[in-house]
Each structure stands twice: as structure tokens, then as C-alpha cells.
Amino acid sequence: MTGGTVNEYTEKEAVSGSNVVLTIDANLQNITEKALEDTIKNASEISKDAKDANAGAIVVMNVNTGEILAMASYPYYAPSDWIGGIDQKTWDRYNAEESNSPFLNRAIASAYAPGSTFKMVTAIAALQTRKC
């Protein structure tokens, strides 16, 4: 049937919802991303145990409020590569094995063991006794 009604939709006026307040600190975010990238790229110079490091994540949180102040994952991809559609060469580069999965946000989608449980226990003890 040509020119007929296909679907009808009911329209409702928009209702204002709750406000979303971001706690990300832009300057701290930039510093965090740069520090993570530099650390991964220079890992072999920092520690012989870290010579195979090729990815990681950092989350900076205000421990008093739970606010997330910065969050970074490395390697990352450039959102600007998607403007106007991503070309095949760039897509292949991002999906190559040596790219280390830049689409994986390691800060929220991966699990990492803490560097040292003993350090965490010591830090908690120091905080509880207010020695820091």
C-alpha cells in the first residue's frame, strides 16, 4: 500500500529528571592519563618486574565521599577517529593484537590485584591511628 500510514506514535512532553553532577576534575584527569601512558611506556626502566607491562588503569577517588575524580585506561583510542566514520586502516590498527585492546576500558571492565596486600594493611592501620 503506497502512501498509507505505517505507524502512529503518541507524543508526551518531556519531564525533567534528576540532575547529574560529574565529579571528574579535568586537570587531574589529564595528569592521570599522561602519568599512566608514561608509566606503561617506561615500565621496563622503572622495574625489571614490569618489563612486560603494556596496559593498565588508574582510578582516583575521594575516599571521604566516593566521588571519582579521575579515571584512565591505557591503551586508549581517539574518539576523533570516529568522526565521519572510521576508515578500515584505523579500525584494523585498533583491532590488531599488538594494539592491546584499546576498546577495553580497564578501569571499569578489568580486575587487577593490588600491588601488595601488606601495603594496604599498613596504610589502613596508619589511617586508623592518624599517623599519616
VMD Tcl script that builds the backbone (N, CA, C; Angstrom):
set m [mol new atoms 396]
animate dup $m
set s [atomselect $m all]
$s set {name element resname resid chain x y z} {
  {N N MET 1 A 0.845 -1.170 0.000}
  {CA C MET 1 A 0.000 0.000 0.000}
  {C C MET 1 A 0.893 1.238 0.000}
  {N N THR 2 A 0.857 1.994 -1.002}
  {CA C THR 2 A 1.696 3.164 -1.159}
  {C C THR 2 A 1.020 4.387 -0.552}
  {N N GLY 3 A 1.793 5.154 0.219}
  {CA C GLY 3 A 1.290 6.408 0.778}
  {C C GLY 3 A 0.428 6.245 2.015}
  {N N GLY 4 A 0.290 5.034 2.547}
  {CA C GLY 4 A -0.543 4.821 3.730}
  {C C GLY 4 A 0.241 5.037 5.019}
  {N N THR 5 A -0.468 5.055 6.127}
  {CA C THR 5 A 0.151 5.210 7.434}
  {C C THR 5 A 0.843 3.914 7.812}
  {N N VAL 6 A 2.087 3.995 8.197}
  {CA C VAL 6 A 2.863 2.826 8.595}
  {C C VAL 6 A 2.750 2.615 10.102}
  {N N ASN 7 A 3.013 3.648 10.888}
  {CA C ASN 7 A 2.946 3.577 12.342}
  {C C ASN 7 A 2.442 4.897 12.902}
  {N N GLU 8 A 1.835 4.822 14.077}
  {CA C GLU 8 A 1.434 6.030 14.786}
  {C C GLU 8 A 2.065 5.976 16.170}
  {N N TYR 9 A 2.550 7.101 16.619}
  {CA C TYR 9 A 3.200 7.191 17.921}
  {C C TYR 9 A 2.513 8.271 18.743}
  {N N THR 10 A 2.457 8.033 20.037}
  {CA C THR 10 A 1.912 9.028 20.947}
  {C C THR 10 A 3.067 9.879 21.442}
  {N N GLU 11 A 2.890 11.147 21.453}
  {CA C GLU 11 A 3.940 12.037 21.934}
  {C C GLU 11 A 3.608 12.505 23.335}
  {N N LYS 12 A 4.630 12.548 24.191}
  {CA C LYS 12 A 4.487 13.058 25.551}
  {C C LYS 12 A 5.480 14.187 25.735}
  {N N GLU 13 A 5.087 15.153 26.518}
  {CA C GLU 13 A 6.003 16.233 26.850}
  {C C GLU 13 A 7.122 15.670 27.723}
  {N N ALA 14 A 8.326 16.174 27.529}
  {CA C ALA 14 A 9.464 15.731 28.328}
  {C C ALA 14 A 9.286 16.180 29.770}
  {N N VAL 15 A 9.714 15.302 30.681}
  {CA C VAL 15 A 9.656 15.618 32.098}
  {C C VAL 15 A 11.089 15.691 32.601}
  {N N SER 16 A 11.395 16.766 33.291}
  {CA C SER 16 A 12.743 16.944 33.798}
  {C C SER 16 A 13.044 15.869 34.842}
  {N N GLY 17 A 14.225 15.281 34.755}
  {CA C GLY 17 A 14.640 14.251 35.700}
  {C C GLY 17 A 15.623 14.800 36.712}
  {N N SER 18 A 16.306 13.896 37.364}
  {CA C SER 18 A 17.307 14.312 38.346}
  {C C SER 18 A 18.530 14.869 37.638}
  {N N ASN 19 A 19.218 15.771 38.303}
  {CA C ASN 19 A 20.440 16.336 37.750}
  {C C ASN 19 A 21.589 15.360 37.931}
  {N N VAL 20 A 22.473 15.323 36.972}
  {CA C VAL 20 A 23.680 14.524 37.057}
  {C C VAL 20 A 24.837 15.486 37.292}
  {N N VAL 21 A 25.592 15.223 38.329}
  {CA C VAL 21 A 26.725 16.072 38.652}
  {C C VAL 21 A 27.995 15.253 38.486}
  {N N LEU 22 A 28.861 15.677 37.586}
  {CA C LEU 22 A 30.116 14.977 37.368}
  {C C LEU 22 A 31.154 15.460 38.373}
  {N N THR 23 A 31.939 14.520 38.848}
  {CA C THR 23 A 32.970 14.876 39.826}
  {C C THR 23 A 34.368 14.799 39.235}
  {N N ILE 24 A 34.456 14.518 37.946}
  {CA C ILE 24 A 35.757 14.423 37.284}
  {C C ILE 24 A 36.416 15.801 37.277}
  {N N ASP 25 A 37.658 15.839 37.701}
  {CA C ASP 25 A 38.460 17.065 37.690}
  {C C ASP 25 A 39.265 17.032 36.386}
  {N N ALA 26 A 38.987 17.936 35.470}
  {CA C ALA 26 A 39.601 17.906 34.138}
  {C C ALA 26 A 41.123 17.951 34.204}
  {N N ASN 27 A 41.690 18.799 35.052}
  {CA C ASN 27 A 43.150 18.878 35.154}
  {C C ASN 27 A 43.731 17.583 35.700}
  {N N LEU 28 A 43.115 17.054 36.752}
  {CA C LEU 28 A 43.584 15.795 37.327}
  {C C LEU 28 A 43.414 14.654 36.331}
  {N N GLN 29 A 42.349 14.684 35.544}
  {CA C GLN 29 A 42.123 13.663 34.517}
  {C C GLN 29 A 43.262 13.674 33.496}
  {N N ASN 30 A 43.634 14.846 33.027}
  {CA C ASN 30 A 44.731 14.956 32.056}
  {C C ASN 30 A 46.050 14.462 32.643}
  {N N ILE 31 A 46.322 14.844 33.877}
  {CA C ILE 31 A 47.552 14.408 34.546}
  {C C ILE 31 A 47.555 12.888 34.707}
  {N N THR 32 A 46.416 12.329 35.093}
  {CA C THR 32 A 46.291 10.883 35.297}
  {C C THR 32 A 46.525 10.121 34.003}
  {N N GLU 33 A 45.897 10.569 32.919}
  {CA C GLU 33 A 46.070 9.902 31.628}
  {C C GLU 33 A 47.532 9.942 31.183}
  {N N LYS 34 A 48.165 11.094 31.315}
  {CA C LYS 34 A 49.567 11.238 30.913}
  {C C LYS 34 A 50.480 10.372 31.781}
  {N N ALA 35 A 50.250 10.371 33.095}
  {CA C ALA 35 A 51.073 9.571 34.007}
  {C C ALA 35 A 50.941 8.082 33.701}
  {N N LEU 36 A 49.730 7.626 33.420}
  {CA C LEU 36 A 49.519 6.213 33.094}
  {C C LEU 36 A 50.231 5.852 31.801}
  {N N GLU 37 A 50.069 6.670 30.780}
  {CA C GLU 37 A 50.728 6.414 29.491}
  {C C GLU 37 A 52.251 6.393 29.647}
  {N N ASP 38 A 52.798 7.386 30.333}
  {CA C ASP 38 A 54.253 7.452 30.531}
  {C C ASP 38 A 54.761 6.251 31.326}
  {N N THR 39 A 54.025 5.867 32.351}
  {CA C THR 39 A 54.443 4.743 33.184}
  {C C THR 39 A 54.460 3.440 32.390}
  {N N ILE 40 A 53.424 3.207 31.602}
  {CA C ILE 40 A 53.373 1.980 30.781}
  {C C ILE 40 A 54.493 1.995 29.747}
  {N N LYS 41 A 54.688 3.128 29.082}
  {CA C LYS 41 A 55.726 3.208 28.051}
  {C C LYS 41 A 57.132 3.057 28.627}
  {N N ASN 42 A 57.329 3.460 29.877}
  {CA C ASN 42 A 58.651 3.400 30.510}
  {C C ASN 42 A 58.747 2.319 31.577}
  {N N ALA 43 A 57.834 1.377 31.569}
  {CA C ALA 43 A 57.763 0.366 32.627}
  {C C ALA 43 A 59.058 -0.424 32.775}
  {N N SER 44 A 59.694 -0.755 31.677}
  {CA C SER 44 A 60.914 -1.559 31.758}
  {C C SER 44 A 62.047 -0.783 32.424}
  {N N GLU 45 A 62.020 0.536 32.347}
  {CA C GLU 45 A 63.039 1.360 33.006}
  {C C GLU 45 A 62.737 1.536 34.495}
  {N N ILE 46 A 61.458 1.441 34.848}
  {CA C ILE 46 A 61.039 1.635 36.230}
  {C C ILE 46 A 61.329 0.392 37.072}
  {N N SER 47 A 61.031 -0.775 36.520}
  {CA C SER 47 A 61.203 -2.022 37.273}
  {C C SER 47 A 61.406 -3.176 36.321}
  {N N LYS 48 A 62.335 -4.060 36.647}
  {CA C LYS 48 A 62.550 -5.240 35.797}
  {C C LYS 48 A 61.329 -6.149 35.822}
  {N N ASP 49 A 60.538 -6.099 36.916}
  {CA C ASP 49 A 59.328 -6.910 37.008}
  {C C ASP 49 A 58.209 -6.387 36.120}
  {N N ALA 50 A 58.310 -5.139 35.707}
  {CA C ALA 50 A 57.266 -4.514 34.896}
  {C C ALA 50 A 57.631 -4.459 33.421}
  {N N LYS 51 A 58.653 -5.177 33.004}
  {CA C LYS 51 A 59.123 -5.076 31.615}
  {C C LYS 51 A 58.072 -5.489 30.591}
  {N N ASP 52 A 57.123 -6.342 30.985}
  {CA C ASP 52 A 56.090 -6.790 30.057}
  {C C ASP 52 A 54.796 -5.991 30.162}
  {N N ALA 53 A 54.797 -4.940 30.954}
  {CA C ALA 53 A 53.584 -4.127 31.127}
  {C C ALA 53 A 53.231 -3.448 29.807}
  {N N ASN 54 A 51.980 -3.607 29.379}
  {CA C ASN 54 A 51.554 -2.964 28.141}
  {C C ASN 54 A 50.161 -2.357 28.259}
  {N N ALA 55 A 49.572 -2.454 29.447}
  {CA C ALA 55 A 48.230 -1.922 29.650}
  {C C ALA 55 A 48.004 -1.703 31.138}
  {N N GLY 56 A 47.037 -0.870 31.455}
  {CA C GLY 56 A 46.720 -0.643 32.859}
  {C C GLY 56 A 45.590 0.347 33.019}
  {N N ALA 57 A 45.285 0.648 34.278}
  {CA C ALA 57 A 44.205 1.575 34.591}
  {C C ALA 57 A 44.525 2.304 35.880}
  {N N ILE 58 A 43.952 3.481 36.013}
  {CA C ILE 58 A 44.060 4.274 37.237}
  {C C ILE 58 A 42.670 4.833 37.542}
  {N N VAL 59 A 42.284 4.750 38.808}
  {CA C VAL 59 A 41.064 5.408 39.283}
  {C C VAL 59 A 41.462 6.238 40.492}
  {N N VAL 60 A 41.139 7.526 40.463}
  {CA C VAL 60 A 41.430 8.422 41.571}
  {C C VAL 60 A 40.082 8.755 42.218}
  {N N MET 61 A 39.958 8.388 43.503}
  {CA C MET 61 A 38.691 8.547 44.190}
  {C C MET 61 A 38.869 9.337 45.481}
  {N N ASN 62 A 37.924 10.171 45.788}
  {CA C ASN 62 A 37.895 10.845 47.077}
  {C C ASN 62 A 37.359 9.817 48.071}
  {N N VAL 63 A 38.204 9.351 48.978}
  {CA C VAL 63 A 37.808 8.273 49.891}
  {C C VAL 63 A 36.769 8.722 50.905}
  {N N ASN 64 A 36.621 10.007 51.095}
  {CA C ASN 64 A 35.625 10.508 52.051}
  {C C ASN 64 A 34.220 10.542 51.475}
  {N N THR 65 A 34.109 10.762 50.166}
  {CA C THR 65 A 32.790 10.906 49.539}
  {C C THR 65 A 32.483 9.823 48.508}
  {N N GLY 66 A 33.508 9.125 48.043}
  {CA C GLY 66 A 33.316 8.137 46.984}
  {C C GLY 66 A 33.300 8.751 45.597}
  {N N GLU 67 A 33.493 10.054 45.507}
  {CA C GLU 67 A 33.499 10.725 44.201}
  {C C GLU 67 A 34.697 10.261 43.380}
  {N N ILE 68 A 34.462 10.000 42.109}
  {CA C ILE 68 A 35.538 9.659 41.188}
  {C C ILE 68 A 36.076 10.968 40.617}
  {N N LEU 69 A 37.359 11.229 40.875}
  {CA C LEU 69 A 37.982 12.474 40.439}
  {C C LEU 69 A 38.686 12.333 39.099}
  {N N ALA 70 A 39.164 11.123 38.796}
  {CA C ALA 70 A 39.821 10.847 37.511}
  {C C ALA 70 A 39.775 9.348 37.272}
  {N N MET 71 A 39.722 8.963 36.014}
  {CA C MET 71 A 39.703 7.551 35.637}
  {C C MET 71 A 40.358 7.421 34.269}
  {N N ALA 72 A 41.345 6.549 34.174}
  {CA C ALA 72 A 42.061 6.403 32.906}
  {C C ALA 72 A 42.318 4.935 32.609}
  {N N SER 73 A 42.328 4.610 31.342}
  {CA C SER 73 A 42.633 3.270 30.873}
  {C C SER 73 A 43.625 3.401 29.721}
  {N N TYR 74 A 44.621 2.524 29.696}
  {CA C TYR 74 A 45.627 2.566 28.635}
  {C C TYR 74 A 45.885 1.151 28.139}
  {N N PRO 75 A 45.992 0.923 26.857}
  {CA C PRO 75 A 45.933 1.901 25.768}
  {C C PRO 75 A 44.503 2.393 25.549}
  {N N TYR 76 A 44.380 3.480 24.857}
  {CA C TYR 76 A 43.097 4.098 24.599}
  {C C TYR 76 A 42.964 4.337 23.100}
  {N N TYR 77 A 41.790 4.760 22.700}
  {CA C TYR 77 A 41.585 5.121 21.295}
  {C C TYR 77 A 41.161 6.585 21.234}
  {N N ALA 78 A 41.327 7.170 20.099}
  {CA C ALA 78 A 40.964 8.574 19.909}
  {C C ALA 78 A 39.524 8.670 19.396}
  {N N PRO 79 A 38.607 9.227 20.189}
  {CA C PRO 79 A 37.224 9.365 19.726}
  {C C PRO 79 A 37.107 10.132 18.406}
  {N N SER 80 A 38.056 11.022 18.150}
  {CA C SER 80 A 38.014 11.802 16.910}
  {C C SER 80 A 38.175 10.913 15.667}
  {N N ASP 81 A 38.725 9.707 15.843}
  {CA C ASP 81 A 38.862 8.786 14.712}
  {C C ASP 81 A 37.509 8.324 14.177}
  {N N TRP 82 A 36.451 8.511 14.957}
  {CA C TRP 82 A 35.113 8.050 14.569}
  {C C TRP 82 A 34.305 9.132 13.867}
  {N N ILE 83 A 34.787 10.367 13.869}
  {CA C ILE 83 A 34.036 11.453 13.232}
  {C C ILE 83 A 33.940 11.176 11.737}
  {N N GLY 84 A 32.741 11.126 11.237}
  {CA C GLY 84 A 32.514 10.850 9.828}
  {C C GLY 84 A 32.704 9.392 9.458}
  {N N GLY 85 A 32.867 8.517 10.443}
  {CA C GLY 85 A 33.070 7.088 10.189}
  {C C GLY 85 A 34.545 6.738 10.231}
  {N N ILE 86 A 34.832 5.594 10.768}
  {CA C ILE 86 A 36.231 5.164 10.916}
  {C C ILE 86 A 36.679 4.435 9.646}
  {N N ASP 87 A 37.880 4.723 9.193}
  {CA C ASP 87 A 38.370 4.065 7.980}
  {C C ASP 87 A 38.926 2.673 8.327}
  {N N GLN 88 A 39.028 1.823 7.350}
  {CA C GLN 88 A 39.432 0.432 7.557}
  {C C GLN 88 A 40.836 0.314 8.142}
  {N N LYS 89 A 41.753 1.153 7.699}
  {CA C LYS 89 A 43.139 1.099 8.176}
  {C C LYS 89 A 43.199 1.369 9.686}
  {N N THR 90 A 42.458 2.392 10.136}
  {CA C THR 90 A 42.432 2.733 11.561}
  {C C THR 90 A 41.751 1.627 12.351}
  {N N TRP 91 A 40.644 1.103 11.840}
  {CA C TRP 91 A 39.931 0.001 12.506}
  {C C TRP 91 A 40.846 -1.208 12.662}
  {N N ASP 92 A 41.566 -1.552 11.619}
  {CA C ASP 92 A 42.492 -2.699 11.674}
  {C C ASP 92 A 43.616 -2.453 12.677}
  {N N ARG 93 A 44.111 -1.218 12.744}
  {CA C ARG 93 A 45.166 -0.884 13.700}
  {C C ARG 93 A 44.661 -1.060 15.138}
  {N N TYR 94 A 43.455 -0.582 15.417}
  {CA C TYR 94 A 42.894 -0.727 16.756}
  {C C TYR 94 A 42.631 -2.190 17.126}
  {N N ASN 95 A 42.310 -3.001 16.152}
  {CA C ASN 95 A 41.973 -4.398 16.425}
  {C C ASN 95 A 43.143 -5.359 16.288}
  {N N ALA 96 A 44.306 -4.862 15.919}
  {CA C ALA 96 A 45.493 -5.717 15.811}
  {C C ALA 96 A 45.891 -6.210 17.203}
  {N N GLU 97 A 46.447 -7.410 17.270}
  {CA C GLU 97 A 46.829 -7.997 18.555}
  {C C GLU 97 A 47.813 -7.116 19.322}
  {N N GLU 98 A 48.741 -6.510 18.612}
  {CA C GLU 98 A 49.750 -5.673 19.276}
  {C C GLU 98 A 49.184 -4.348 19.797}
  {N N SER 99 A 47.936 -4.025 19.485}
  {CA C SER 99 A 47.327 -2.790 19.990}
  {C C SER 99 A 46.888 -2.928 21.449}
  {N N ASN 100 A 46.840 -4.164 21.965}
  {CA C ASN 100 A 46.473 -4.426 23.368}
  {C C ASN 100 A 45.070 -3.959 23.743}
  {N N SER 101 A 44.129 -4.121 22.837}
  {CA C SER 101 A 42.702 -3.884 23.099}
  {C C SER 101 A 42.370 -2.486 23.619}
  {N N PRO 102 A 42.558 -1.464 22.820}
  {CA C PRO 102 A 42.263 -0.106 23.285}
  {C C PRO 102 A 40.772 0.141 23.553}
  {N N PHE 103 A 39.873 -0.698 23.024}
  {CA C PHE 103 A 38.440 -0.506 23.261}
  {C C PHE 103 A 38.021 -1.027 24.635}
  {N N LEU 104 A 38.885 -1.763 25.317}
  {CA C LEU 104 A 38.592 -2.282 26.646}
  {C C LEU 104 A 38.914 -1.203 27.678}
  {N N ASN 105 A 37.910 -0.743 28.381}
  {CA C ASN 105 A 38.125 0.243 29.439}
  {C C ASN 105 A 38.529 -0.533 30.691}
  {N N ARG 106 A 39.812 -0.622 30.925}
  {CA C ARG 106 A 40.338 -1.424 32.027}
  {C C ARG 106 A 39.956 -0.881 33.399}
  {N N ALA 107 A 39.623 0.389 33.483}
  {CA C ALA 107 A 39.250 0.979 34.766}
  {C C ALA 107 A 37.916 0.442 35.272}
  {N N ILE 108 A 37.034 0.040 34.368}
  {CA C ILE 108 A 35.725 -0.449 34.794}
  {C C ILE 108 A 35.431 -1.879 34.349}
  {N N ALA 109 A 36.228 -2.430 33.449}
  {CA C ALA 109 A 35.906 -3.745 32.903}
  {C C ALA 109 A 36.989 -4.793 33.123}
  {N N SER 110 A 37.956 -4.520 33.970}
  {CA C SER 110 A 39.024 -5.480 34.248}
  {C C SER 110 A 39.238 -5.559 35.750}
  {N N ALA 111 A 39.885 -6.623 36.172}
  {CA C ALA 111 A 40.204 -6.792 37.593}
  {C C ALA 111 A 41.710 -6.872 37.741}
  {N N TYR 112 A 42.246 -6.065 38.640}
  {CA C TYR 112 A 43.669 -6.058 38.897}
  {C C TYR 112 A 43.896 -6.267 40.389}
  {N N ALA 113 A 44.815 -7.130 40.693}
  {CA C ALA 113 A 45.175 -7.330 42.095}
  {C C ALA 113 A 45.962 -6.134 42.582}
  {N N PRO 114 A 45.798 -5.768 43.845}
  {CA C PRO 114 A 46.608 -4.665 44.354}
  {C C PRO 114 A 48.075 -5.050 44.342}
  {N N GLY 115 A 48.941 -4.054 44.277}
  {CA C GLY 115 A 50.379 -4.302 44.214}
  {C C GLY 115 A 50.895 -5.096 45.400}
  {N N SER 116 A 50.361 -4.831 46.566}
  {CA C SER 116 A 50.812 -5.530 47.748}
  {C C SER 116 A 49.737 -5.420 48.823}
  {N N THR 117 A 49.244 -6.555 49.280}
  {CA C THR 117 A 48.238 -6.553 50.333}
  {C C THR 117 A 48.817 -5.961 51.608}
  {N N PHE 118 A 50.076 -6.229 51.872}
  {CA C PHE 118 A 50.715 -5.702 53.075}
  {C C PHE 118 A 50.701 -4.178 53.078}
  {N N LYS 119 A 50.931 -3.571 51.922}
  {CA C LYS 119 A 50.915 -2.105 51.839}
  {C C LYS 119 A 49.530 -1.566 52.177}
  {N N MET 120 A 48.496 -2.262 51.739}
  {CA C MET 120 A 47.131 -1.828 52.023}
  {C C MET 120 A 46.842 -1.924 53.526}
  {N N VAL 121 A 47.256 -3.010 54.168}
  {CA C VAL 121 A 47.039 -3.189 55.602}
  {C C VAL 121 A 47.774 -2.101 56.372}
  {N N THR 122 A 49.004 -1.833 55.986}
  {CA C THR 122 A 49.793 -0.787 56.643}
  {C C THR 122 A 49.135 0.583 56.465}
  {N N ALA 123 A 48.660 0.862 55.276}
  {CA C ALA 123 A 48.005 2.145 55.006}
  {C C ALA 123 A 46.734 2.290 55.834}
  {N N ILE 124 A 45.949 1.235 55.936}
  {CA C ILE 124 A 44.714 1.287 56.736}
  {C C ILE 124 A 45.055 1.510 58.209}
  {N N ALA 125 A 46.069 0.811 58.696}
  {CA C ALA 125 A 46.487 0.984 60.094}
  {C C ALA 125 A 46.948 2.415 60.347}
  {N N ALA 126 A 47.683 2.970 59.419}
  {CA C ALA 126 A 48.162 4.347 59.564}
  {C C ALA 126 A 46.989 5.322 59.583}
  {N N LEU 127 A 46.010 5.097 58.718}
  {CA C LEU 127 A 44.842 5.967 58.684}
  {C C LEU 127 A 44.038 5.870 59.976}
  {N N GLN 128 A 43.881 4.660 60.488}
  {CA C GLN 128 A 43.100 4.471 61.713}
  {C C GLN 128 A 43.785 5.081 62.941}
  {N N THR 129 A 45.101 5.079 62.945}
  {CA C THR 129 A 45.820 5.665 64.081}
  {C C THR 129 A 46.180 7.121 63.821}
  {N N ARG 130 A 45.797 7.636 62.644}
  {CA C ARG 130 A 46.044 9.024 62.255}
  {C C ARG 130 A 47.541 9.364 62.284}
  {N N LYS 131 A 48.374 8.407 61.856}
  {CA C LYS 131 A 49.825 8.612 61.821}
  {C C LYS 131 A 50.286 9.137 60.472}
  {N N CYS 132 A 49.372 9.504 59.621}
  {CA C CYS 132 A 49.779 9.997 58.304}
  {C C CYS 132 A 49.213 11.366 58.032}
}
mol reanalyze $m
mol bondsrecalc $m
mol representation Tube
mol addrep $m
